[in-house]
Amino acid sequence: MISLRQDESDERRIEKLNRIADVLVERIDKLEEGRGSAWSMFQAAVALEQEVQARTRDLEKALADLSERNRELAVARAAAEEANRSKTRFLRAASHDLLQPLSAAKLFLSALKDTALDDFQSELALRLSGAFESVEELMHAVLDISRLDSERIEFQRKPVDLGGLFRRLAIEYAPMAESKGLKLTFAPTSAVVLSDSVFLRRIAQNLVSNAIKYTDQGGVLVGVRKRGARAWLEVRDTGVGIAAGDRARVFDEFQRIAREGGAPGMGLGLSIVRRACLKLGHPIALDSQPGRGTVFSVGLPLVAPGAHAEPAPAAATGPSLRGRVALVVENDEPMRRAYQLMLRDRLGMVPRVAGGTAEALAMMGEEPPDVILADYNLDNDDTGLQAIAALRKAAGIEVPAIVVSARRDPEIGRASMAMGAPMLEKPLRAEELQIVLHKLLS
């Protein structure tokens, strides 16, 4: 009996020891697992650190490469900007030398038209006039594109009377429309808008000229539609129209609608319109149907009623210019001769011509002229503004004056305006000069 109890007690102790051993083994297994996991984490951390170091080195190299590329881009951009400035400076300098003979030729041609010509001579004069107009249009287009592509272009936004602009365009483009047998109509308007008067006129000129070129029958209608805070300048024609696939590219340079006989020009007009509208913030729309015509619309911000609008040049009316003395300051001999012929033979004025400020002062004498006509670019750093100031000082009175320039520089325009002297651009139109002279001497 005692032996049986002893056996049971031993079995219980063995079972207890087994359980203790199992627990100890389990704890040891867990401890080993924990040690393995920690080791794995340690190894992963080391690998991650190495990966971070490698990626850091790659990033530093990429940043160094990017910095080098940025320096190269900065150098390239500076070179491009300098090239653009050089191009602009070249065009400004070249424009004077190119427009000078063209301006003289147009004044000579104007004087020729005022003489008695037979039919053959009249035809030659007409064709020469058309050729000069084409050259002038192309040169103005190139200069306009150069100015609009410049980052430093300055716009003179002011109220512009669209009615006055329409009257000026009607006179300017009536001969072109009549030569094609087209009816050119400008709807009367009292709208006043805020824009740059020079570039708004160029926009309208290009749209009207383009409409006439691509219209063979019917006519062209120019008008204004007021919608909300905008006045939409619309140019409608009954011309060939523009296919849907061509509507985007017509605003690109040297693009013209292909058709039999073609149209004159280099395809730059609408490109100038798009550039100018983009710079001025004027939206432009196009609606067209092939064979039925086209409508170009330009959105212009309306100005409150009563705002002072820049007046458009009036017709060449007023007191007679005959016998009035005009002192011309011009360093180019052909231009001096052209001024003499036009002022004397066409307008009946008494022209006195000088090559610079000193010569003009010596020529003026005690009796001041009725008007001064001075070219901006004279020899030896002399300018027309300096000549006008010196002549007015010597005369002791504010003699009416006109500045003529081939440089489309807003600074020259502002300086001329500050002196109370209107500025005319070369190539000079005889009709435009006559209008300004009448206005100044009225």
C-alpha positions in Angstrom: 0.0 0.0 0.0 2.8 2.3 0.9 4.6 1.4 -2.3 1.5 2.3 -4.4 1.2 5.7 -2.8 4.9 6.3 -3.4 4.5 5.5 -7.1 1.6 7.9 -7.4 3.6 10.6 -5.7 6.5 10.1 -8.0 4.2 10.2 -11.1 2.8 13.5 -9.9 6.2 14.9 -9.3 7.3 13.7 -12.7 4.2 15.2 -14.4 4.8 18.5 -12.6 8.5 18.5 -13.6 7.4 17.8 -17.2 5.0 20.7 -17.1 7.7 22.9 -15.7 10.1 21.7 -18.3 7.5 22.3 -21.1 7.0 25.9 -19.8 10.7 26.4 -19.6 11.2 25.1 -23.1 8.3 27.3 -24.4 9.9 30.3 -22.7 13.3 29.5 -24.2 11.7 29.0 -27.6 10.0 32.4 -27.3 13.2 34.0 -26.1 15.0 32.6 -29.1 12.3 33.8 -31.4 12.5 37.2 -29.9 16.2 37.2 -30.4 15.8 36.2 -34.0 13.2 38.9 -34.7 15.4 41.6 -33.1 18.3 40.4 -35.2 16.2 40.5 -38.3 15.1 44.1 -37.4 18.7 45.1 -36.8 19.7 43.6 -40.1 16.8 45.4 -41.9 17.7 48.7 -40.2 21.3 48.4 -41.4 20.1 47.6 -44.9 17.6 50.5 -44.9 20.4 52.9 -43.7 22.6 51.7 -46.5 19.7 52.2 -49.0 19.0 55.7 -47.6 22.7 56.6 -47.9 22.7 55.4 -51.5 19.5 57.3 -52.3 21.0 60.4 -50.6 24.1 60.2 -52.8 21.9 59.7 -55.9 19.7 62.7 -54.9 22.8 64.9 -54.2 24.1 63.9 -57.7 20.7 64.7 -59.3 20.5 68.0 -57.5 24.1 68.9 -58.6 23.1 67.9 -62.2 19.9 70.0 -61.9 21.8 72.9 -60.6 24.2 72.6 -63.5 21.3 72.4 -66.0 19.7 75.5 -64.4 23.0 77.4 -64.8 23.1 76.3 -68.5 19.5 77.3 -69.0 20.1 80.6 -67.3 23.1 81.3 -69.6 21.0 80.2 -72.7 18.1 82.4 -71.6 20.4 85.4 -71.1 21.9 84.7 -74.5 18.4 84.4 -76.1 17.2 87.6 -74.4 20.4 89.4 -75.6 19.8 88.1 -79.1 16.2 89.3 -79.0 17.4 92.8 -77.8 20.0 92.8 -80.5 17.3 91.9 -83.1 15.1 94.7 -81.8 18.0 97.2 -81.8 18.9 96.1 -85.3 15.3 96.5 -86.5 15.0 99.9 -84.9 18.2 101.1 -86.5 17.5 99.4 -89.9 13.9 100.7 -89.9 15.0 104.3 -90.2 17.4 103.6 -93.1 14.8 101.4 -94.8 11.8 103.7 -94.3 13.7 106.9 -95.2 14.0 106.2 -98.9 10.5 104.7 -99.0 9.1 107.8 -97.4 10.9 110.0 -99.9 9.7 107.9 -102.8 6.1 108.1 -101.7 6.3 111.9 -101.4 7.8 112.1 -104.8 5.1 109.9 -106.2 2.5 112.0 -104.5 3.9 115.1 -106.2 4.0 113.2 -109.5 0.3 112.4 -109.2 -0.5 116.1 -108.8 1.0 116.8 -112.3 -0.7 116.4 -115.6 -0.3 112.7 -116.7 -1.5 110.8 -119.7 -3.3 107.5 -119.3 -0.1 105.4 -119.5 1.7 107.5 -116.9 -1.3 107.4 -114.6 -1.3 103.7 -114.8 2.4 103.5 -114.0 1.9 105.9 -111.1 -0.9 103.8 -109.8 1.1 100.6 -110.0 4.1 102.2 -108.4 1.8 103.4 -105.6 0.5 99.8 -105.1 4.0 98.4 -105.0 5.1 101.0 -102.4 2.0 100.2 -100.3 2.9 96.5 -100.4 6.5 97.2 -99.2 5.2 99.5 -96.5 2.7 97.0 -95.3 5.3 94.3 -95.1 7.8 96.5 -93.2 5.1 97.6 -90.8 4.2 94.0 -90.2 7.7 93.0 -89.5 8.2 95.9 -87.1 4.9 95.3 -85.4 5.7 91.6 -84.8 9.1 92.5 -83.4 7.5 95.0 -81.0 4.8 92.6 -79.9 7.3 89.8 -79.3 9.3 92.1 -77.1 8.9 91.6 -73.3 9.4 95.4 -72.8 6.6 96.6 -75.0 4.6 99.5 -73.4 0.9 100.1 -74.3 -0.7 103.5 -73.9 -4.2 102.5 -72.9 -6.7 105.3 -73.1 -10.3 105.9 -74.2 -10.7 105.5 -78.0 -13.7 106.7 -80.0 -14.6 103.9 -82.3 -16.7 106.2 -84.4 -13.7 108.4 -85.2 -11.6 105.3 -85.9 -14.3 104.1 -88.3 -14.3 107.4 -90.2 -10.6 107.3 -90.6 -10.6 103.7 -91.8 -13.4 104.4 -94.3 -11.3 107.1 -96.0 -8.2 104.9 -95.9 -9.8 101.7 -97.4 -12.5 103.1 -99.7 -10.1 103.1 -102.8 -9.1 99.5 -102.1 -12.7 98.3 -101.9 -13.7 100.4 -105.0 -10.9 98.9 -107.1 -12.5 95.5 -106.5 -16.1 96.7 -106.9 -17.0 96.0 -103.3 -19.3 97.9 -101.0 -17.4 98.9 -97.8 -19.7 100.0 -95.0 -18.9 101.3 -91.5 -21.9 101.3 -89.2 -22.1 104.6 -87.2 -21.3 104.1 -83.5 -20.8 106.2 -80.4 -18.9 103.5 -78.5 -15.8 104.5 -76.5 -13.5 101.7 -75.5 -10.3 101.4 -73.5 -7.3 100.3 -75.6 -4.0 101.4 -77.1 -5.1 103.6 -80.0 -2.1 102.8 -82.2 -2.4 99.0 -81.9 -6.2 99.1 -82.0 -6.0 100.9 -85.3 -3.5 98.2 -86.5 -5.9 95.5 -85.5 -8.8 97.1 -87.3 -6.6 97.9 -90.4 -5.5 94.2 -90.7 -9.0 92.8 -90.3 -10.5 95.2 -92.8 -7.7 94.7 -95.3 -7.9 91.0 -94.9 -11.7 91.0 -95.5 -11.3 93.0 -98.7 -8.5 90.8 -100.0 -10.6 87.6 -99.6 -13.9 89.1 -100.9 -14.6 89.1 -104.7 -18.3 89.9 -104.6 -20.6 91.7 -102.2 -18.9 93.8 -99.6 -17.5 94.3 -96.1 -19.4 95.6 -93.1 -17.7 97.0 -90.0 -19.7 97.6 -86.9 -20.0 97.3 -83.1 -22.2 95.1 -80.9 -22.4 96.0 -77.2 -22.7 93.0 -74.9 -22.4 93.6 -71.2 -19.2 95.5 -70.3 -17.7 94.9 -73.8 -18.1 96.4 -77.2 -17.4 93.7 -79.9 -15.7 95.2 -83.0 -17.0 93.1 -85.9 -15.7 92.8 -89.4 -18.1 90.9 -91.7 -17.4 89.9 -95.3 -19.1 88.0 -98.0 -15.9 86.4 -99.1 -14.6 82.9 -99.7 -14.9 81.9 -96.0 -12.6 79.7 -93.9 -12.9 75.9 -93.6 -13.1 74.5 -90.0 -9.7 72.8 -90.4 -8.0 76.1 -91.4 -9.4 78.4 -88.7 -6.6 77.8 -86.2 -3.7 78.2 -88.7 -5.0 81.4 -90.3 -3.5 83.2 -87.2 0.0 81.8 -87.9 2.6 83.7 -89.8 2.8 83.4 -93.6 -0.6 81.5 -93.8 -3.1 82.4 -96.5 -6.2 80.7 -97.7 -5.4 78.7 -100.8 -7.6 79.7 -103.8 -7.3 80.5 -107.4 -5.5 83.7 -108.0 -4.5 83.9 -104.4 -4.5 87.1 -102.4 -1.8 89.8 -102.1 0.3 90.0 -99.0 2.6 87.8 -96.9 0.0 86.4 -94.5 1.2 88.4 -91.5 -1.9 90.5 -90.8 -3.9 88.0 -88.7 -0.8 87.0 -86.8 -0.3 90.6 -85.8 -4.0 90.8 -84.8 -3.7 87.7 -82.5 -0.4 88.9 -80.9 -1.8 92.4 -80.3 -5.1 91.1 -78.9 -3.3 88.7 -76.6 -1.0 91.4 -75.3 -3.8 93.9 -74.8 -6.2 91.2 -73.2 -8.8 91.6 -76.0 -10.6 88.3 -76.8 -10.9 87.5 -80.5 -13.5 85.2 -82.1 -13.9 83.8 -85.6 -17.1 82.6 -87.3 -17.0 81.5 -90.9 -18.8 79.4 -93.5 -16.9 78.4 -96.7 -18.4 80.3 -99.7 -20.6 82.5 -97.5 -18.2 84.8 -95.7 -16.4 85.4 -92.4 -16.9 87.4 -89.2 -14.0 88.4 -87.0 -14.9 89.9 -83.6 -12.6 91.6 -81.1 -13.9 92.3 -77.5 -13.0 95.7 -76.2 -13.8 97.0 -72.7 -16.4 99.8 -72.8 -15.6 103.2 -71.1 -18.2 105.0 -69.1 -20.2 107.6 -71.0 -18.6 111.1 -70.8 -15.0 109.8 -70.7 -12.6 111.8 -72.8 -11.7 109.9 -75.9 -8.7 110.4 -78.1 -10.0 112.2 -81.2 -9.4 110.7 -84.6 -7.7 113.0 -87.2 -10.3 115.1 -89.0 -10.4 115.7 -92.7 -8.0 118.0 -94.3 -10.1 121.1 -94.0 -9.5 124.5 -92.4 -7.8 127.7 -93.3 -5.7 127.7 -96.4 -2.0 126.6 -96.0 -1.0 128.7 -99.0 1.8 131.1 -98.2 2.4 129.7 -94.7 6.1 129.1 -93.9 7.2 125.6 -93.0 10.8 125.1 -91.6 11.9 121.6 -92.3 14.7 120.0 -90.3 15.8 116.8 -92.2 19.3 115.4 -92.6 18.4 113.3 -95.7 18.7 115.1 -99.0 16.1 113.2 -100.9 13.6 113.7 -98.1 14.3 117.4 -98.0 13.6 117.6 -101.7 10.5 115.6 -101.4 9.2 117.9 -98.6 9.9 120.9 -100.8 7.9 119.5 -103.7 5.0 118.4 -101.6 4.8 121.5 -99.4 5.3 124.0 -102.2 3.6 122.4 -105.2 0.7 120.6 -103.5 0.0 122.7 -100.5 1.2 126.1 -101.7 3.4 126.6 -98.6 6.8 128.2 -98.4 9.3 125.5 -97.4 12.7 126.2 -95.9 14.9 123.2 -95.4 17.8 122.6 -93.1 19.9 119.6 -92.3 20.2 120.1 -88.5 19.5 122.3 -85.6 22.3 124.8 -86.1 21.5 125.3 -89.8 17.8 125.8 -88.9 18.6 128.4 -86.3 20.7 130.3 -88.8 18.0 130.0 -91.5 15.1 131.2 -89.2 16.3 134.8 -88.9 14.1 137.3 -87.2 10.8 136.0 -88.5 9.8 132.6 -87.0 8.1 130.1 -89.3 4.4 129.2 -89.1 5.3 125.5 -88.4 8.3 123.3 -87.8 8.6 119.9 -89.4 11.5 118.0 -87.8 12.8 114.5 -88.3 13.7 112.8 -85.1 17.0 111.2 -86.2 19.4 113.8 -87.3 23.2 113.7 -87.6 25.8 113.9 -84.8 23.4 112.9 -82.1 21.1 115.8 -82.9 17.3 115.1 -82.7 14.2 116.7 -84.0 13.1 117.3 -80.4 16.2 119.3 -79.7 15.7 121.3 -82.9 12.1 122.2 -82.0 13.2 123.2 -78.5 16.0 125.4 -79.8 13.9 127.0 -82.5 11.1 127.8 -80.1 13.5 129.3 -77.6 15.1 131.5 -80.4 11.7 132.6 -81.6 10.4 133.3 -78.2 7.0 131.7 -79.0 5.6 128.2 -79.0 5.8 127.6 -82.7 3.6 124.7 -83.9 5.7 121.6 -84.6 5.5 118.1 -86.0 8.0 115.3 -85.2 8.5 112.7 -88.0 10.2 109.4 -87.0 10.8 105.9 -88.4 11.4 104.6 -84.8 8.3 103.3 -83.2 9.5 104.1 -79.7 6.9 105.0 -77.0 9.5 107.2 -75.3 9.7 109.4 -78.4 5.9 109.6 -78.6 5.7 110.7 -74.9 8.5 113.2 -75.4 6.8 114.6 -78.4 3.4 114.8 -76.6 5.1 116.6 -73.7 6.3 119.2 -76.2 2.8 119.6 -77.7 4.2 118.3 -81.1 2.3 115.4 -82.8 4.4 112.6 -84.1 4.0 111.1 -87.6 5.5 107.8 -88.6 7.5 107.1 -91.7 6.8 106.4 -94.5 5.0 109.6 -94.4 1.6 110.0 -96.2 1.0 113.3 -97.9 -2.7 113.2 -96.9 -1.9 112.6 -93.3 0.7 115.4 -93.1 -1.8 117.7 -94.8 -4.5 116.9 -92.1 -2.1 117.5 -89.3 -0.9 120.8 -90.8 -4.5 122.0 -91.1 -5.1 121.1 -87.5 -2.0 122.8 -86.2 -2.5 126.0 -88.2 -6.2 126.4 -87.8 
